Amino acid sequence: MFTIGLVTSANTNRPMWASLYFGDYVLVIDANFPWAAEHILADIKTITSKPVRFVFDTHYHADHTMGNSVFTAHGAAIVSTGTLR
């Protein structure tokens, strides 16, 4: 069982992001830029105390992958398709 969270903001200083909330962890879809990844982690902490265990990168563009290091520093594993460059 999981729920889906999508956060958007009229404030352009905040990133748009999506995540899946499973029983004991969170999966984030696309890591975004590093500054945005920090905001995403902070926003998730306002929703749940579950850890982000996985980040799924949908493709290789910088606005989807550059924040990977922020999530891995917090213990998340990065997953993607076999065709991601």
VMD Tcl script that draws the C-alpha trace (Angstrom):
set ca {
  {0.00 0.00 0.00}
  {1.25 3.46 -0.81}
  {0.05 7.00 -1.25}
  {1.23 9.59 -3.74}
  {2.26 13.09 -2.80}
  {2.72 15.91 -5.30}
  {3.70 19.30 -4.02}
  {3.52 22.43 -6.09}
  {4.03 25.98 -5.04}
  {3.27 29.40 -6.44}
  {6.58 30.43 -4.89}
  {9.15 29.90 -7.66}
  {11.87 29.48 -5.03}
  {10.36 26.11 -4.13}
  {10.63 23.06 -6.39}
  {7.82 20.92 -7.69}
  {8.26 17.29 -6.75}
  {6.48 13.97 -6.47}
  {6.95 11.12 -4.06}
  {5.43 7.78 -3.17}
  {4.87 6.96 0.50}
  {5.16 3.27 1.24}
  {4.66 1.53 4.56}
  {8.09 2.34 5.97}
  {9.86 4.54 3.43}
  {9.51 7.23 0.78}
  {10.46 7.07 -2.89}
  {11.14 10.42 -4.57}
  {10.70 10.80 -8.31}
  {13.59 12.80 -9.77}
  {16.23 14.38 -7.55}
  {16.00 17.89 -9.07}
  {18.89 20.33 -8.50}
  {20.88 20.17 -5.22}
  {19.27 23.32 -3.77}
  {15.85 21.88 -4.60}
  {16.69 18.46 -3.17}
  {17.36 20.12 0.18}
  {13.91 21.76 0.03}
  {12.30 18.47 -0.98}
  {13.82 16.64 1.99}
  {12.65 19.40 4.34}
  {9.15 19.33 2.86}
  {8.92 15.54 3.18}
  {9.89 15.81 6.86}
  {6.83 18.01 7.40}
  {4.65 15.22 5.97}
  {6.22 12.05 7.40}
  {9.06 10.80 9.55}
  {9.70 7.94 7.11}
  {13.12 8.02 5.45}
  {13.66 8.60 1.75}
  {15.14 5.25 0.75}
  {14.97 5.56 -3.04}
  {15.13 8.25 -5.71}
  {13.94 7.25 -9.18}
  {15.55 9.29 -11.96}
  {13.27 9.34 -14.98}
  {16.00 10.60 -17.33}
  {19.46 12.17 -17.37}
  {18.71 15.90 -17.56}
  {20.40 17.97 -14.87}
  {17.10 19.17 -13.39}
  {16.25 15.53 -12.70}
  {19.60 14.16 -11.50}
  {21.92 16.79 -10.03}
  {20.34 16.49 -6.59}
  {21.19 12.78 -6.35}
  {24.16 13.47 -4.09}
  {21.94 15.24 -1.56}
  {19.67 12.21 -1.28}
  {22.52 9.67 -1.14}
  {24.11 11.71 1.66}
  {20.87 11.05 3.57}
  {20.98 7.31 2.88}
  {18.86 7.00 -0.27}
  {19.71 4.73 -3.17}
  {19.36 6.02 -6.73}
  {17.41 3.84 -9.17}
  {16.61 4.31 -12.84}
  {16.04 2.52 -16.09}
  {18.87 0.71 -17.84}
  {18.91 3.35 -20.56}
  {19.66 6.30 -18.30}
  {22.96 7.86 -19.33}
}
mol new
graphics top color blue
foreach p $ca { graphics top sphere $p radius 0.5 }
foreach p [lrange $ca 0 end-1] q [lrange $ca 1 end] { graphics top cylinder $p $q radius 0.2 }
display resetview
